[in-house]
Amino acid sequence: MLSVNLFELSERRIKICNEISEIETMRRGTLNEFFYNSTLKDGTVKRRGPFYNITYSSKAKTTVSKSVPKKDIEQIREDTENYKKFRELTDEYAEVCEMIAVLSYSEDEAKKN
């Protein structure tokens, strides 16, 4: 197990908050790329696309899918990556806070004895 102290954990908590504050835009969901096959009058099949949509879960617990214009693809890709980073950082923040709580309780117990 790694040996960490309250000061190091507090510093990491501050760094996590700073990293979160640097995220300017984010979107929930996944950017999807897909193609359509079209059968032409002469019977040949032509592949069309790529087309893009973003899919995410709504508050009503349903899946929502929206078309994405090609001009917005890079921004939405960045936004969805930012959201993943945000989720990772918030999970880490919770873990750090839990570790701070455990160490604080341990120090309180040590002071009593």
C-alpha positions in Angstrom: 0.0 0.0 0.0 1.2 3.5 -0.8 2.2 5.7 2.0 0.4 9.0 1.7 -0.2 11.8 4.1 -3.0 14.4 4.6 -0.9 17.1 3.0 -0.2 15.1 -0.2 -3.9 14.2 -0.4 -5.0 17.8 0.1 -2.6 18.9 -2.6 -4.0 16.3 -5.0 -7.5 17.3 -4.2 -6.7 20.9 -5.1 -5.0 19.8 -8.4 -8.1 17.8 -9.3 -10.3 20.9 -8.8 -7.9 22.9 -11.0 -8.0 20.3 -13.7 -11.8 20.2 -13.6 -12.0 24.0 -13.8 -9.9 23.9 -17.0 -12.6 21.9 -18.8 -14.5 24.6 -20.7 -17.0 22.5 -22.7 -18.2 18.9 -22.4 -21.1 16.7 -23.6 -22.4 13.4 -22.3 -22.6 10.6 -24.8 -20.8 8.8 -27.5 -20.1 10.1 -31.0 -21.0 7.4 -33.6 -20.0 7.0 -37.2 -22.1 5.0 -39.5 -22.7 4.3 -43.2 -25.8 3.4 -45.4 -25.9 1.0 -48.2 -28.1 2.2 -51.1 -29.3 0.0 -53.9 -29.3 1.9 -57.2 -31.7 1.3 -60.1 -29.2 -0.9 -61.9 -28.9 -3.1 -58.8 -25.5 -2.0 -57.7 -25.0 -1.2 -54.0 -23.4 2.1 -53.1 -22.1 2.9 -49.7 -23.0 6.3 -48.4 -21.5 8.2 -45.5 -20.0 8.6 -43.1 -22.8 10.1 -41.1 -22.5 10.9 -37.4 -24.8 11.0 -34.4 -24.3 11.5 -30.7 -26.1 9.1 -28.3 -26.6 9.6 -24.6 -29.0 8.7 -21.8 -31.5 11.3 -20.8 -32.8 12.1 -17.4 -35.9 10.0 -18.2 -33.6 7.0 -18.6 -34.1 6.8 -22.3 -31.5 6.8 -25.0 -31.4 9.9 -27.1 -29.7 10.0 -30.5 -29.1 13.2 -32.4 -27.6 13.8 -35.8 -24.4 15.8 -35.9 -23.4 18.0 -38.8 -20.0 17.3 -40.2 -18.7 20.7 -39.3 -19.3 20.0 -35.6 -17.7 16.5 -35.4 -14.3 17.6 -34.1 -15.8 19.8 -31.4 -18.3 17.1 -30.3 -15.5 14.5 -30.2 -13.4 16.9 -28.0 -16.5 17.6 -25.8 -17.3 13.9 -25.2 -13.6 13.2 -24.4 -13.7 16.2 -21.9 -16.8 14.6 -20.3 -14.9 11.3 -19.9 -12.0 13.2 -18.3 -14.5 15.0 -16.0 -16.0 11.7 -14.8 -12.5 10.2 -14.2 -11.5 13.3 -12.2 -14.7 13.3 -10.1 -14.2 9.6 -9.3 -10.6 10.3 -8.3 -11.8 13.3 -6.2 -14.2 11.1 -4.3 -11.5 8.6 -3.7 -9.1 11.2 -2.4 -11.7 12.7 -0.1 -12.5 9.2 1.3 -8.8 8.7 1.9 -8.5 12.0 3.7 -11.5 11.1 5.9 -10.0 7.7 6.8 -6.6 9.3 7.6 -8.3 12.1 9.6 -10.2 9.5 11.7 -7.0 7.5 12.2 -5.2 10.6 13.4 -8.1 11.5 15.8 -7.9 8.0 17.3 -4.1 8.2 17.6 -4.5 11.5 19.5 -7.0 10.0 21.9 -4.6 7.2 22.9 
